């Protein structure tokens, strides 16, 4: 279900729109056509891909331990001829 406010409502009562945006996207219409979307910052960051960094995901809180045993690399070296 979409939450929709007119541009007049947006100008008259922005606090209502801020509260509504905590529940999901709020569409603002101008002459009955969508013109803006108001999002909570957490929703924007999720959509923009600005959530937790890899460091944040891998960082442990306290004494949480996990096992990490990656496979050995199969890269082999070769001799270099500098002549």
TIVO-2410 file (N, C-alpha, C; in nm, 3 decimals):
# residues 83
REC num residu      c1      c2      c3 atome chaine
REC   1      X   0.084  -0.118   0.000     N      A
REC   1      X   0.000   0.000   0.000    CA      A
REC   1      X   0.089   0.124   0.000     C      A
REC   2      X   0.062   0.213  -0.091     N      A
REC   2      X   0.140   0.336  -0.101    CA      A
REC   2      X   0.077   0.446  -0.017     C      A
REC   3      X   0.163   0.528   0.040     N      A
REC   3      X   0.118   0.644   0.115    CA      A
REC   3      X   0.134   0.764   0.022     C      A
REC   4      X   0.025   0.838   0.002     N      A
REC   4      X   0.026   0.948  -0.094    CA      A
REC   4      X  -0.023   1.074  -0.026     C      A
REC   5      X   0.049   1.183  -0.048     N      A
REC   5      X   0.009   1.316  -0.002    CA      A
REC   5      X   0.015   1.411  -0.121     C      A
REC   6      X  -0.070   1.510  -0.121     N      A
REC   6      X  -0.062   1.612  -0.225    CA      A
REC   6      X   0.048   1.710  -0.190     C      A
REC   7      X   0.091   1.789  -0.289     N      A
REC   7      X   0.193   1.890  -0.262    CA      A
REC   7      X   0.140   1.994  -0.163     C      A
REC   8      X   0.011   2.017  -0.163     N      A
REC   8      X  -0.050   2.109  -0.066    CA      A
REC   8      X  -0.034   2.055   0.076     C      A
REC   9      X  -0.060   1.923   0.093     N      A
REC   9      X  -0.039   1.860   0.225    CA      A
REC   9      X   0.107   1.868   0.266     C      A
REC  10      X   0.196   1.849   0.168     N      A
REC  10      X   0.339   1.855   0.194    CA      A
REC  10      X   0.378   1.992   0.251     C      A
REC  11      X   0.324   2.096   0.195     N      A
REC  11      X   0.355   2.232   0.242    CA      A
REC  11      X   0.285   2.265   0.373     C      A
REC  12      X   0.166   2.211   0.391     N      A
REC  12      X   0.086   2.245   0.509    CA      A
REC  12      X   0.127   2.168   0.634     C      A
REC  13      X   0.164   2.041   0.619     N      A
REC  13      X   0.190   1.957   0.736    CA      A
REC  13      X   0.307   1.861   0.711     C      A
REC  14      X   0.429   1.915   0.703     N      A
REC  14      X   0.543   1.828   0.676    CA      A
REC  14      X   0.569   1.725   0.786     C      A
REC  15      X   0.529   1.753   0.909     N      A
REC  15      X   0.551   1.659   1.019    CA      A
REC  15      X   0.476   1.528   0.994     C      A
REC  16      X   0.356   1.535   0.938     N      A
REC  16      X   0.280   1.413   0.907    CA      A
REC  16      X   0.352   1.328   0.804     C      A
REC  17      X   0.413   1.395   0.709     N      A
REC  17      X   0.484   1.323   0.604    CA      A
REC  17      X   0.611   1.258   0.660     C      A
REC  18      X   0.679   1.327   0.749     N      A
REC  18      X   0.797   1.269   0.814    CA      A
REC  18      X   0.759   1.144   0.892     C      A
REC  19      X   0.650   1.150   0.965     N      A
REC  19      X   0.605   1.032   1.042    CA      A
REC  19      X   0.567   0.919   0.948     C      A
REC  20      X   0.496   0.950   0.842     N      A
REC  20      X   0.453   0.847   0.747    CA      A
REC  20      X   0.572   0.781   0.678     C      A
REC  21      X   0.679   0.857   0.653     N      A
REC  21      X   0.797   0.803   0.585    CA      A
REC  21      X   0.869   0.699   0.669     C      A
REC  22      X   0.847   0.698   0.799     N      A
REC  22      X   0.909   0.595   0.884    CA      A
REC  22      X   0.848   0.458   0.855     C      A
REC  23      X   0.728   0.455   0.801     N      A
REC  23      X   0.661   0.328   0.770    CA      A
REC  23      X   0.687   0.282   0.628     C      A
REC  24      X   0.735   0.371   0.543     N      A
REC  24      X   0.760   0.335   0.404    CA      A
REC  24      X   0.764   0.459   0.318     C      A
REC  25      X   0.788   0.443   0.188     N      A
REC  25      X   0.796   0.558   0.098    CA      A
REC  25      X   0.666   0.638   0.097     C      A
REC  26      X   0.680   0.769   0.090     N      A
REC  26      X   0.565   0.859   0.082    CA      A
REC  26      X   0.573   0.930  -0.053     C      A
REC  27      X   0.470   0.916  -0.132     N      A
REC  27      X   0.465   0.980  -0.263    CA      A
REC  27      X   0.395   1.114  -0.250     C      A
REC  28      X   0.457   1.217  -0.307     N      A
REC  28      X   0.399   1.351  -0.309    CA      A
REC  28      X   0.351   1.377  -0.451     C      A
REC  29      X   0.226   1.416  -0.465     N      A
REC  29      X   0.172   1.441  -0.598    CA      A
REC  29      X   0.160   1.590  -0.624     C      A
REC  30      X   0.173   1.623  -0.750     N      A
REC  30      X   0.152   1.759  -0.796    CA      A
REC  30      X   0.051   1.749  -0.911     C      A
REC  31      X  -0.066   1.801  -0.888     N      A
REC  31      X  -0.177   1.789  -0.985    CA      A
REC  31      X  -0.209   1.643  -1.016     C      A
REC  32      X  -0.215   1.564  -0.909     N      A
REC  32      X  -0.251   1.422  -0.915    CA      A
REC  32      X  -0.149   1.333  -0.986     C      A
REC  33      X  -0.028   1.384  -1.008     N      A
REC  33      X   0.078   1.303  -1.067    CA      A
REC  33      X   0.194   1.297  -0.968     C      A
REC  34      X   0.252   1.179  -0.946     N      A
REC  34      X   0.365   1.168  -0.854    CA      A
REC  34      X   0.479   1.259  -0.898     C      A
REC  35      X   0.534   1.335  -0.802     N      A
REC  35      X   0.645   1.424  -0.836    CA      A
REC  35      X   0.765   1.405  -0.743     C      A
REC  36      X   0.742   1.357  -0.621     N      A
REC  36      X   0.850   1.336  -0.524    CA      A
REC  36      X   0.824   1.210  -0.444     C      A
REC  37      X   0.932   1.155  -0.387     N      A
REC  37      X   0.920   1.045  -0.292    CA      A
REC  37      X   1.002   1.082  -0.170     C      A
REC  38      X   0.943   1.068  -0.052     N      A
REC  38      X   1.013   1.093   0.073    CA      A
REC  38      X   1.041   0.957   0.137     C      A
REC  39      X   1.170   0.937   0.173     N      A
REC  39      X   1.212   0.810   0.232    CA      A
REC  39      X   1.280   0.834   0.365     C      A
REC  40      X   1.267   0.738   0.455     N      A
REC  40      X   1.347   0.739   0.577    CA      A
REC  40      X   1.491   0.713   0.533     C      A
REC  41      X   1.587   0.767   0.606     N      A
REC  41      X   1.727   0.756   0.567    CA      A
REC  41      X   1.772   0.610   0.559     C      A
REC  42      X   1.720   0.524   0.647     N      A
REC  42      X   1.759   0.382   0.642    CA      A
REC  42      X   1.713   0.318   0.511     C      A
REC  43      X   1.597   0.357   0.462     N      A
REC  43      X   1.548   0.304   0.334    CA      A
REC  43      X   1.631   0.357   0.218     C      A
REC  44      X   1.664   0.485   0.224     N      A
REC  44      X   1.748   0.544   0.119    CA      A
REC  44      X   1.884   0.476   0.114     C      A
REC  45      X   1.947   0.458   0.229     N      A
REC  45      X   2.079   0.395   0.233    CA      A
REC  45      X   2.074   0.253   0.181     C      A
REC  46      X   1.967   0.182   0.212     N      A
REC  46      X   1.953   0.045   0.161    CA      A
REC  46      X   1.941   0.046   0.009     C      A
REC  47      X   1.860   0.137  -0.045     N      A
REC  47      X   1.843   0.144  -0.190    CA      A
REC  47      X   1.968   0.194  -0.260     C      A
REC  48      X   2.040   0.284  -0.195     N      A
REC  48      X   2.161   0.340  -0.256    CA      A
REC  48      X   2.282   0.249  -0.237     C      A
REC  49      X   2.263   0.140  -0.164     N      A
REC  49      X   2.375   0.048  -0.142    CA      A
REC  49      X   2.474   0.101  -0.041     C      A
REC  50      X   2.430   0.183   0.049     N      A
REC  50      X   2.519   0.242   0.149    CA      A
REC  50      X   2.493   0.184   0.287     C      A
REC  51      X   2.472   0.057   0.290     N      A
REC  51      X   2.449  -0.010   0.418    CA      A
REC  51      X   2.581  -0.033   0.488     C      A
REC  52      X   2.591  -0.142   0.555     N      A
REC  52      X   2.714  -0.176   0.626    CA      A
REC  52      X   2.827  -0.203   0.528     C      A
REC  53      X   2.946  -0.165   0.569     N      A
REC  53      X   3.064  -0.197   0.489    CA      A
REC  53      X   3.104  -0.342   0.514     C      A
REC  54      X   3.192  -0.393   0.433     N      A
REC  54      X   3.240  -0.529   0.453    CA      A
REC  54      X   3.307  -0.541   0.589     C      A
REC  55      X   3.380  -0.438   0.629     N      A
REC  55      X   3.443  -0.439   0.761    CA      A
REC  55      X   3.338  -0.450   0.871     C      A
REC  56      X   3.229  -0.372   0.859     N      A
REC  56      X   3.123  -0.377   0.960    CA      A
REC  56      X   3.060  -0.516   0.968     C      A
REC  57      X   3.042  -0.579   0.854     N      A
REC  57      X   2.980  -0.711   0.851    CA      A
REC  57      X   3.073  -0.814   0.915     C      A
REC  58      X   3.204  -0.803   0.887     N      A
REC  58      X   3.298  -0.903   0.938    CA      A
REC  58      X   3.346  -0.874   1.080     C      A
REC  59      X   3.332  -0.750   1.124     N      A
REC  59      X   3.379  -0.714   1.258    CA      A
REC  59      X   3.294  -0.788   1.361     C      A
REC  60      X   3.360  -0.837   1.462     N      A
REC  60      X   3.288  -0.910   1.565    CA      A
REC  60      X   3.265  -0.822   1.686     C      A
REC  61      X   3.155  -0.845   1.753     N      A
REC  61      X   3.124  -0.775   1.876    CA      A
REC  61      X   3.159  -0.866   1.993     C      A
REC  62      X   3.263  -0.831   2.066     N      A
REC  62      X   3.298  -0.910   2.183    CA      A
REC  62      X   3.379  -1.033   2.146     C      A
REC  63      X   3.343  -1.146   2.210     N      A
REC  63      X   3.421  -1.268   2.195    CA      A
REC  63      X   3.361  -1.366   2.094     C      A
REC  64      X   3.285  -1.317   2.002     N      A
REC  64      X   3.227  -1.407   1.903    CA      A
REC  64      X   3.338  -1.457   1.813     C      A
REC  65      X   3.346  -1.585   1.798     N      A
REC  65      X   3.453  -1.645   1.720    CA      A
REC  65      X   3.391  -1.721   1.604     C      A
REC  66      X   3.459  -1.721   1.493     N      A
REC  66      X   3.413  -1.799   1.380    CA      A
REC  66      X   3.533  -1.861   1.313     C      A
REC  67      X   3.508  -1.965   1.237     N      A
REC  67      X   3.617  -2.036   1.171    CA      A
REC  67      X   3.624  -1.991   1.027     C      A
REC  68      X   3.744  -1.962   0.984     N      A
REC  68      X   3.766  -1.918   0.846    CA      A
REC  68      X   3.884  -1.997   0.793     C      A
REC  69      X   3.857  -2.088   0.700     N      A
REC  69      X   3.961  -2.174   0.646    CA      A
REC  69      X   3.951  -2.172   0.493     C      A
REC  70      X   4.006  -2.066   0.430     N      A
REC  70      X   3.995  -2.058   0.284    CA      A
REC  70      X   4.084  -2.162   0.217     C      A
REC  71      X   4.050  -2.204   0.097     N      A
REC  71      X   4.134  -2.302   0.027    CA      A
REC  71      X   4.268  -2.239  -0.010     C      A
REC  72      X   4.371  -2.324  -0.020     N      A
REC  72      X   4.503  -2.275  -0.058    CA      A
REC  72      X   4.500  -2.232  -0.203     C      A
REC  73      X   4.577  -2.130  -0.232     N      A
REC  73      X   4.586  -2.078  -0.368    CA      A
REC  73      X   4.651  -2.180  -0.460     C      A
REC  74      X   4.606  -2.189  -0.581     N      A
REC  74      X   4.662  -2.282  -0.680    CA      A
REC  74      X   4.752  -2.208  -0.778     C      A
REC  75      X   4.796  -2.088  -0.744     N      A
REC  75      X   4.882  -2.009  -0.833    CA      A
REC  75      X   5.023  -2.066  -0.829     C      A
REC  76      X   5.079  -2.087  -0.947     N      A
REC  76      X   5.216  -2.136  -0.953    CA      A
REC  76      X   5.304  -2.028  -1.015     C      A
REC  77      X   5.428  -2.024  -0.972     N      A
REC  77      X   5.522  -1.926  -1.026    CA      A
REC  77      X   5.591  -1.978  -1.149     C      A
REC  78      X   5.658  -1.891  -1.220     N      A
REC  78      X   5.737  -1.932  -1.335    CA      A
REC  78      X   5.864  -1.848  -1.338     C      A
REC  79      X   5.965  -1.899  -1.402     N      A
REC  79      X   6.091  -1.826  -1.409    CA      A
REC  79      X   6.079  -1.715  -1.513     C      A
REC  80      X   6.154  -1.609  -1.490     N      A
REC  80      X   6.149  -1.494  -1.579    CA      A
REC  80      X   6.281  -1.485  -1.654     C      A
REC  81      X   6.274  -1.469  -1.781     N      A
REC  81      X   6.394  -1.453  -1.864    CA      A
REC  81      X   6.410  -1.304  -1.892     C      A
REC  82      X   6.514  -1.244  -1.833     N      A
REC  82      X   6.535  -1.102  -1.849    CA      A
REC  82      X   6.630  -1.068  -1.963     C      A
REC  83      X   6.672  -1.165  -2.042     N      A
REC  83      X   6.763  -1.140  -2.157    CA      A
REC  83      X   6.689  -1.099  -2.279     C      A
***
